[in-house]
Amino acid sequence: MLGNLGADATDTSQIPKALEYCEAALVILREVGDRRFEGIVLGNIGALRMMEARAEEACAYYEAAIAILRKAKVPKHEARMHIRLGTLHGEEGRIEDARASFGGGERLLREVNHPLELCDLLCSRCEMEWRIGEVSTARANLCEAEELAAEVDAKPESSLGRRLAKLRRLLEGTREGGD
């Protein structure tokens, strides 16, 4: 219930209320020993901190979520936190840390064979590589994401289809070397 209320508050940009609900949920989850949801909620707090432009705190929450989700053996959610952390590091200009985070998420998603989440990761990594001028690497990530999307029959009108189309347009307007 608190998780749903936190999500509602997030959707309406009521970050302080969302944080309150998440913190209350954490207390309960820790009391009952639900490590899976504890990790997910920590990741949600990280996302809220990012919305507040508090990257250092967001990073700490994502790292805590990854550690908990790894111990709880929840690879899909652990990979999602790697994607969030990789995106954060990329936005902060910490490219090698971003690549390491994306790499950790990619390894997990390939192990559990989760192509949709892997598409998300590849798109996020594509965006970062494009921003830093690594156009050929960005294109390679996009091509693999498009192949995976075709395998799972992602529709052009889906959120994934729209994201891929946006990235394709972005890269079509960019020459090698980042020009």
N, C-alpha and C positions, 0 to 999 in steps of 0.2 A: 504494500500500500504506500509506504513512504517513498519507495523508488518511483512509483507512478506519479505521486505528487511532485517529487523532485523533477521528473521529466516534464510535467505540465508547467512548472515554474520556469524551467529552462526555455521551453517553447515560447513563453511570453516575456522572455528576457528579464525575469525576476530572479536574477542571480543570487542575491542574498537569501531569498526564501528557498531557492533550490539547494543552496549550501546547507541551510538549516535542516532541511529534510534529509539530505545525504548524511550529514553528521549524526542525526538521530538514527538513521538506518544502520550506520556503522556500529553504533553502540549495541543495537539489537543483534546484528549479524555476528559481532564478536562474542556476545553472551551465548548465542546458540551454536557458535563454532562453524558458521557457514562461510568457509574460506572462499569459495567460488564467487558468491555474490559480494563478499567483502572486497575482493580484487576488482570486480566490475564497478562497484561504487567508488572505490579509490580512483579508478580511471575516469569516472564521471566527474569527480571533484577536480581532477587534473584538467579536464576539458573546460569546466567552469572557470578555473583559474586562468586558463588561456584566454577565455572570453573577457576576462578582466585585465588582460595584458600583464599577467604575473607569471612569466615564463619559468622563472627559477622554481617557484612553488609547483607549477604544473609538472615540471620535469621530475621533481621529487615524488609527486603522487603517481605519475606513470611508472617510475622505477619501482615504487613500492607495490603497485598493482602487478607488474611483471613478476616480481619475486613471489608474491602470493599465488598468482595464477599458475606459475611454474610448479610450485610445491603442491598445489591442488590438482595438477595435471589437467589443465583446461587449455590446450594449445591454441584453439581458435581465438579465444578471448585474449590469451597472452599475445598472440600475433597482432590482434587489433591494437593493443597497447604499444607494441613495437611500431606500428604504423603511425600512431599518434605521436610517439616520442621522436620518430624519424622526421616527421613533418615539423615538429617543434624545433628540432636541432637544425633542420634545413632553413627554417625561417630566421633562426638566430645566427646563421652563417657558419654553423659547426658541421661542415660538410662530411668530414670523416666519421663523426659521431652519428650523423644522419644515415650515412651508408651502412654503418654497423647495425643500427637499429632496424633499418629496412631489411638488411641481410638476415638478422635474427628472425624477423617475422616471416620472411620468404622461406627460410628453412622449415619453420614450423608448418606453414601452409602447404608446402610441397609434401611434407611427411603425412599430413592428415588429408591430403588431396581435397583442398577446398578452393576451387577455381574462382568463385565470385570474390572471395576475400583477397585472393591473390591478384585479381584484376584491380581491386582497389589499391593494393600496395603498389603495383606496377604503375598505375596512374599517378599516385602520389610521388613516387620516385621520378617519374617522367617530368612532372611539374618542377621538381627541385632541380633536376639535371638541366632542364631548359633554362631556368632562371640563372644558373651559374654559367651558361654558355656551352654546356656539354651536349650539343645538339645530337650527335650520332648516338650517344648513350640514351638520350631521351627518346629518340626514334626507336631504338631497339626495345626499350621498355614498352612503348606504345604498340609496336608490332606484336609483341608477345601478349599484351593485354587484349588486343583485338582478336588474336587467334583463340585465346581462352574464351572470350565473350562469344565468339562464333560457335565454339564447342558446346557451350551451355545454352545456346540459342537466345542470347540477350537481344531484346528488341531495340530498334533505334530510338523509340520513344521512352524507353526505360531510363531511369536516372543514370545507369551505367552507359547506356547507348548515347545519351546526351553528353556525358562527360568525355567519352571517347571521341565523339564528333568535335567537341570543343578543342580537345588536345590535338586532333588531326589538323584542324584549321590553324591553330597556333603554330604547329610545326611546319605546315605548308608555307607559311609566311616567313620562315626562318631558314637562312642558308647555313651550310656548315661553317663552323668557326664562330657562331653566335651572331652574325650580322643581321 
